[in-house]
Amino acid sequence: MAEHQDMTQANNTFSAFTTLMKWGTIVSVIAGLLVILIISHGGGAK
């Protein structure tokens, strides 16, 4: 069986991973929307 300390470390790691994924997803969506807006308004190289 896993020790209590091992489970605490695993839970902390998993929590950090899920937080990172959540913020990474949010940032990616915002960046994608910005790119779509720039392209749709005729921005970028012509």
PyMOL Python script that loads the backbone (N, CA, C, O; Angstrom):
from pymol import cmd

cmd.read_pdbstr("""\
ATOM      1  N   MET A   1       0.842  -1.194   0.000  1.00  0.00           N
ATOM      2  CA  MET A   1       0.000   0.000   0.000  1.00  0.00           C
ATOM      3  C   MET A   1       0.886   1.256   0.000  1.00  0.00           C
ATOM      4  O   MET A   1       2.023   1.241   0.471  1.00  0.00           O
ATOM      5  N   ALA A   2       0.336   2.313  -0.532  1.00  0.00           N
ATOM      6  CA  ALA A   2       1.071   3.575  -0.569  1.00  0.00           C
ATOM      7  C   ALA A   2       1.041   4.240   0.797  1.00  0.00           C
ATOM      8  O   ALA A   2       0.047   4.189   1.521  1.00  0.00           O
ATOM      9  N   GLU A   3       2.145   4.854   1.117  1.00  0.00           N
ATOM     10  CA  GLU A   3       2.217   5.605   2.371  1.00  0.00           C
ATOM     11  C   GLU A   3       1.370   6.873   2.250  1.00  0.00           C
ATOM     12  O   GLU A   3       1.087   7.340   1.146  1.00  0.00           O
ATOM     13  N   HIS A   4       0.971   7.422   3.398  1.00  0.00           N
ATOM     14  CA  HIS A   4       0.155   8.643   3.396  1.00  0.00           C
ATOM     15  C   HIS A   4       0.905   9.800   2.738  1.00  0.00           C
ATOM     16  O   HIS A   4       0.321  10.585   1.992  1.00  0.00           O
ATOM     17  N   GLN A   5       2.203   9.895   3.021  1.00  0.00           N
ATOM     18  CA  GLN A   5       3.007  10.973   2.439  1.00  0.00           C
ATOM     19  C   GLN A   5       3.065  10.842   0.918  1.00  0.00           C
ATOM     20  O   GLN A   5       3.003  11.839   0.199  1.00  0.00           O
ATOM     21  N   ASP A   6       3.184   9.601   0.434  1.00  0.00           N
ATOM     22  CA  ASP A   6       3.218   9.380  -1.007  1.00  0.00           C
ATOM     23  C   ASP A   6       1.911   9.832  -1.659  1.00  0.00           C
ATOM     24  O   ASP A   6       1.927  10.446  -2.725  1.00  0.00           O
ATOM     25  N   MET A   7       0.788   9.529  -1.021  1.00  0.00           N
ATOM     26  CA  MET A   7      -0.509   9.929  -1.561  1.00  0.00           C
ATOM     27  C   MET A   7      -0.655  11.449  -1.547  1.00  0.00           C
ATOM     28  O   MET A   7      -1.215  12.028  -2.477  1.00  0.00           O
ATOM     29  N   THR A   8      -0.155  12.092  -0.499  1.00  0.00           N
ATOM     30  CA  THR A   8      -0.226  13.553  -0.421  1.00  0.00           C
ATOM     31  C   THR A   8       0.582  14.173  -1.555  1.00  0.00           C
ATOM     32  O   THR A   8       0.123  15.113  -2.204  1.00  0.00           O
ATOM     33  N   GLN A   9       1.772  13.655  -1.793  1.00  0.00           N
ATOM     34  CA  GLN A   9       2.601  14.170  -2.883  1.00  0.00           C
ATOM     35  C   GLN A   9       1.937  13.927  -4.236  1.00  0.00           C
ATOM     36  O   GLN A   9       1.969  14.791  -5.113  1.00  0.00           O
ATOM     37  N   ALA A  10       1.342  12.758  -4.401  1.00  0.00           N
ATOM     38  CA  ALA A  10       0.666  12.446  -5.661  1.00  0.00           C
ATOM     39  C   ALA A  10      -0.526  13.378  -5.875  1.00  0.00           C
ATOM     40  O   ALA A  10      -0.742  13.867  -6.984  1.00  0.00           O
ATOM     41  N   ASN A  11      -1.287  13.621  -4.829  1.00  0.00           N
ATOM     42  CA  ASN A  11      -2.436  14.525  -4.936  1.00  0.00           C
ATOM     43  C   ASN A  11      -1.989  15.947  -5.253  1.00  0.00           C
ATOM     44  O   ASN A  11      -2.627  16.634  -6.050  1.00  0.00           O
ATOM     45  N   ASN A  12      -0.897  16.393  -4.636  1.00  0.00           N
ATOM     46  CA  ASN A  12      -0.375  17.730  -4.915  1.00  0.00           C
ATOM     47  C   ASN A  12       0.087  17.844  -6.364  1.00  0.00           C
ATOM     48  O   ASN A  12      -0.157  18.854  -7.025  1.00  0.00           O
ATOM     49  N   THR A  13       0.750  16.808  -6.846  1.00  0.00           N
ATOM     50  CA  THR A  13       1.218  16.803  -8.232  1.00  0.00           C
ATOM     51  C   THR A  13       0.037  16.832  -9.189  1.00  0.00           C
ATOM     52  O   THR A  13       0.034  17.593 -10.156  1.00  0.00           O
ATOM     53  N   PHE A  14      -0.966  16.003  -8.919  1.00  0.00           N
ATOM     54  CA  PHE A  14      -2.149  15.958  -9.779  1.00  0.00           C
ATOM     55  C   PHE A  14      -2.886  17.295  -9.764  1.00  0.00           C
ATOM     56  O   PHE A  14      -3.359  17.758 -10.802  1.00  0.00           O
ATOM     57  N   SER A  15      -2.982  17.912  -8.597  1.00  0.00           N
ATOM     58  CA  SER A  15      -3.651  19.208  -8.476  1.00  0.00           C
ATOM     59  C   SER A  15      -2.911  20.271  -9.284  1.00  0.00           C
ATOM     60  O   SER A  15      -3.535  21.069  -9.983  1.00  0.00           O
ATOM     61  N   ALA A  16      -1.594  20.279  -9.188  1.00  0.00           N
ATOM     62  CA  ALA A  16      -0.797  21.239  -9.952  1.00  0.00           C
ATOM     63  C   ALA A  16      -0.959  20.996 -11.452  1.00  0.00           C
ATOM     64  O   ALA A  16      -1.055  21.944 -12.232  1.00  0.00           O
ATOM     65  N   PHE A  17      -0.989  19.732 -11.848  1.00  0.00           N
ATOM     66  CA  PHE A  17      -1.146  19.383 -13.261  1.00  0.00           C
ATOM     67  C   PHE A  17      -2.498  19.848 -13.792  1.00  0.00           C
ATOM     68  O   PHE A  17      -2.570  20.431 -14.874  1.00  0.00           O
ATOM     69  N   THR A  18      -3.565  19.597 -13.043  1.00  0.00           N
ATOM     70  CA  THR A  18      -4.893  20.001 -13.505  1.00  0.00           C
ATOM     71  C   THR A  18      -5.020  21.520 -13.555  1.00  0.00           C
ATOM     72  O   THR A  18      -5.671  22.059 -14.449  1.00  0.00           O
ATOM     73  N   THR A  19      -4.403  22.209 -12.602  1.00  0.00           N
ATOM     74  CA  THR A  19      -4.425  23.675 -12.618  1.00  0.00           C
ATOM     75  C   THR A  19      -3.688  24.195 -13.844  1.00  0.00           C
ATOM     76  O   THR A  19      -4.160  25.111 -14.517  1.00  0.00           O
ATOM     77  N   LEU A  20      -2.524  23.604 -14.134  1.00  0.00           N
ATOM     78  CA  LEU A  20      -1.748  24.009 -15.304  1.00  0.00           C
ATOM     79  C   LEU A  20      -2.534  23.766 -16.587  1.00  0.00           C
ATOM     80  O   LEU A  20      -2.542  24.615 -17.479  1.00  0.00           O
ATOM     81  N   MET A  21      -3.193  22.616 -16.689  1.00  0.00           N
ATOM     82  CA  MET A  21      -3.980  22.300 -17.876  1.00  0.00           C
ATOM     83  C   MET A  21      -5.148  23.267 -18.029  1.00  0.00           C
ATOM     84  O   MET A  21      -5.459  23.697 -19.140  1.00  0.00           O
ATOM     85  N   LYS A  22      -5.796  23.612 -16.911  1.00  0.00           N
ATOM     86  CA  LYS A  22      -6.935  24.531 -16.965  1.00  0.00           C
ATOM     87  C   LYS A  22      -6.498  25.890 -17.497  1.00  0.00           C
ATOM     88  O   LYS A  22      -7.118  26.427 -18.416  1.00  0.00           O
ATOM     89  N   TRP A  23      -5.436  26.448 -16.926  1.00  0.00           N
ATOM     90  CA  TRP A  23      -4.976  27.762 -17.364  1.00  0.00           C
ATOM     91  C   TRP A  23      -4.394  27.707 -18.769  1.00  0.00           C
ATOM     92  O   TRP A  23      -4.545  28.655 -19.538  1.00  0.00           O
ATOM     93  N   GLY A  24      -3.732  26.609 -19.111  1.00  0.00           N
ATOM     94  CA  GLY A  24      -3.202  26.451 -20.465  1.00  0.00           C
ATOM     95  C   GLY A  24      -4.314  26.431 -21.499  1.00  0.00           C
ATOM     96  O   GLY A  24      -4.181  27.005 -22.580  1.00  0.00           O
ATOM     97  N   THR A  25      -5.418  25.764 -21.158  1.00  0.00           N
ATOM     98  CA  THR A  25      -6.561  25.712 -22.063  1.00  0.00           C
ATOM     99  C   THR A  25      -7.171  27.094 -22.239  1.00  0.00           C
ATOM    100  O   THR A  25      -7.496  27.496 -23.356  1.00  0.00           O
ATOM    101  N   ILE A  26      -7.324  27.818 -21.145  1.00  0.00           N
ATOM    102  CA  ILE A  26      -7.902  29.165 -21.202  1.00  0.00           C
ATOM    103  C   ILE A  26      -7.030  30.083 -22.054  1.00  0.00           C
ATOM    104  O   ILE A  26      -7.540  30.814 -22.904  1.00  0.00           O
ATOM    105  N   VAL A  27      -5.720  30.048 -21.829  1.00  0.00           N
ATOM    106  CA  VAL A  27      -4.802  30.898 -22.594  1.00  0.00           C
ATOM    107  C   VAL A  27      -4.832  30.525 -24.075  1.00  0.00           C
ATOM    108  O   VAL A  27      -4.799  31.406 -24.934  1.00  0.00           O
ATOM    109  N   SER A  28      -4.895  29.232 -24.380  1.00  0.00           N
ATOM    110  CA  SER A  28      -4.938  28.787 -25.773  1.00  0.00           C
ATOM    111  C   SER A  28      -6.207  29.257 -26.471  1.00  0.00           C
ATOM    112  O   SER A  28      -6.161  29.682 -27.626  1.00  0.00           O
ATOM    113  N   VAL A  29      -7.330  29.183 -25.784  1.00  0.00           N
ATOM    114  CA  VAL A  29      -8.599  29.639 -26.364  1.00  0.00           C
ATOM    115  C   VAL A  29      -8.546  31.138 -26.641  1.00  0.00           C
ATOM    116  O   VAL A  29      -8.971  31.588 -27.705  1.00  0.00           O
ATOM    117  N   ILE A  30      -8.031  31.906 -25.694  1.00  0.00           N
ATOM    118  CA  ILE A  30      -7.932  33.358 -25.883  1.00  0.00           C
ATOM    119  C   ILE A  30      -7.009  33.683 -27.056  1.00  0.00           C
ATOM    120  O   ILE A  30      -7.329  34.538 -27.882  1.00  0.00           O
ATOM    121  N   ALA A  31      -5.873  33.006 -27.128  1.00  0.00           N
ATOM    122  CA  ALA A  31      -4.939  33.243 -28.232  1.00  0.00           C
ATOM    123  C   ALA A  31      -5.582  32.875 -29.567  1.00  0.00           C
ATOM    124  O   ALA A  31      -5.418  33.590 -30.555  1.00  0.00           O
ATOM    125  N   GLY A  32      -6.310  31.765 -29.597  1.00  0.00           N
ATOM    126  CA  GLY A  32      -6.999  31.359 -30.822  1.00  0.00           C
ATOM    127  C   GLY A  32      -8.038  32.375 -31.257  1.00  0.00           C
ATOM    128  O   GLY A  32      -8.152  32.686 -32.442  1.00  0.00           O
ATOM    129  N   LEU A  33      -8.794  32.893 -30.299  1.00  0.00           N
ATOM    130  CA  LEU A  33      -9.800  33.905 -30.626  1.00  0.00           C
ATOM    131  C   LEU A  33      -9.155  35.180 -31.164  1.00  0.00           C
ATOM    132  O   LEU A  33      -9.670  35.798 -32.095  1.00  0.00           O
ATOM    133  N   LEU A  34      -8.029  35.567 -30.573  1.00  0.00           N
ATOM    134  CA  LEU A  34      -7.325  36.756 -31.066  1.00  0.00           C
ATOM    135  C   LEU A  34      -6.856  36.563 -32.505  1.00  0.00           C
ATOM    136  O   LEU A  34      -6.983  37.470 -33.327  1.00  0.00           O
ATOM    137  N   VAL A  35      -6.322  35.400 -32.807  1.00  0.00           N
ATOM    138  CA  VAL A  35      -5.857  35.119 -34.168  1.00  0.00           C
ATOM    139  C   VAL A  35      -7.033  35.159 -35.140  1.00  0.00           C
ATOM    140  O   VAL A  35      -6.923  35.731 -36.225  1.00  0.00           O
ATOM    141  N   ILE A  36      -8.153  34.557 -34.756  1.00  0.00           N
ATOM    142  CA  ILE A  36      -9.336  34.558 -35.622  1.00  0.00           C
ATOM    143  C   ILE A  36      -9.832  35.985 -35.855  1.00  0.00           C
ATOM    144  O   ILE A  36     -10.184  36.348 -36.978  1.00  0.00           O
ATOM    145  N   LEU A  37      -9.859  36.792 -34.794  1.00  0.00           N
ATOM    146  CA  LEU A  37     -10.299  38.184 -34.944  1.00  0.00           C
ATOM    147  C   LEU A  37      -9.370  38.970 -35.860  1.00  0.00           C
ATOM    148  O   LEU A  37      -9.829  39.740 -36.703  1.00  0.00           O
ATOM    149  N   ILE A  38      -8.065  38.778 -35.695  1.00  0.00           N
ATOM    150  CA  ILE A  38      -7.098  39.497 -36.532  1.00  0.00           C
ATOM    151  C   ILE A  38      -7.269  39.101 -37.997  1.00  0.00           C
ATOM    152  O   ILE A  38      -7.264  39.960 -38.879  1.00  0.00           O
ATOM    153  N   ILE A  39      -7.420  37.814 -38.256  1.00  0.00           N
ATOM    154  CA  ILE A  39      -7.568  37.342 -39.636  1.00  0.00           C
ATOM    155  C   ILE A  39      -8.887  37.832 -40.232  1.00  0.00           C
ATOM    156  O   ILE A  39      -8.927  38.260 -41.386  1.00  0.00           O
ATOM    157  N   SER A  40      -9.962  37.771 -39.453  1.00  0.00           N
ATOM    158  CA  SER A  40     -11.274  38.141 -39.982  1.00  0.00           C
ATOM    159  C   SER A  40     -11.389  39.636 -40.256  1.00  0.00           C
ATOM    160  O   SER A  40     -12.236  40.049 -41.049  1.00  0.00           O
ATOM    161  N   HIS A  41     -10.563  40.448 -39.621  1.00  0.00           N
ATOM    162  CA  HIS A  41     -10.600  41.889 -39.849  1.00  0.00           C
ATOM    163  C   HIS A  41      -9.541  42.330 -40.856  1.00  0.00           C
ATOM    164  O   HIS A  41      -9.212  43.514 -40.935  1.00  0.00           O
ATOM    165  N   GLY A  42      -9.015  41.393 -41.613  1.00  0.00           N
ATOM    166  CA  GLY A  42      -8.078  41.740 -42.670  1.00  0.00           C
ATOM    167  C   GLY A  42      -6.687  42.067 -42.182  1.00  0.00           C
ATOM    168  O   GLY A  42      -5.901  42.661 -42.919  1.00  0.00           O
ATOM    169  N   GLY A  43      -6.364  41.695 -40.958  1.00  0.00           N
ATOM    170  CA  GLY A  43      -5.035  41.962 -40.435  1.00  0.00           C
ATOM    171  C   GLY A  43      -4.021  40.985 -40.996  1.00  0.00           C
ATOM    172  O   GLY A  43      -4.364  40.080 -41.758  1.00  0.00           O
ATOM    173  N   GLY A  44      -2.789  41.175 -40.616  1.00  0.00           N
ATOM    174  CA  GLY A  44      -1.743  40.262 -41.054  1.00  0.00           C
ATOM    175  C   GLY A  44      -1.163  40.672 -42.397  1.00  0.00           C
ATOM    176  O   GLY A  44      -1.477  41.744 -42.914  1.00  0.00           O
ATOM    177  N   ALA A  45      -0.320  39.820 -42.959  1.00  0.00           N
ATOM    178  CA  ALA A  45       0.352  40.106 -44.223  1.00  0.00           C
ATOM    179  C   ALA A  45      -0.646  40.063 -45.370  1.00  0.00           C
ATOM    180  O   ALA A  45      -1.578  39.258 -45.379  1.00  0.00           O
ATOM    181  N   LYS A  46      -0.426  40.951 -46.338  1.00  0.00           N
ATOM    182  CA  LYS A  46      -1.311  40.986 -47.512  1.00  0.00           C
ATOM    183  C   LYS A  46      -0.514  40.744 -48.770  1.00  0.00           C
ATOM    184  O   LYS A  46      -1.076  40.735 -49.865  1.00  0.00           O
TER     185      LYS A  46
END
""", "prot")
cmd.dss("prot")
cmd.show_as("cartoon", "prot")
cmd.util.cbc("prot")
cmd.orient("prot")
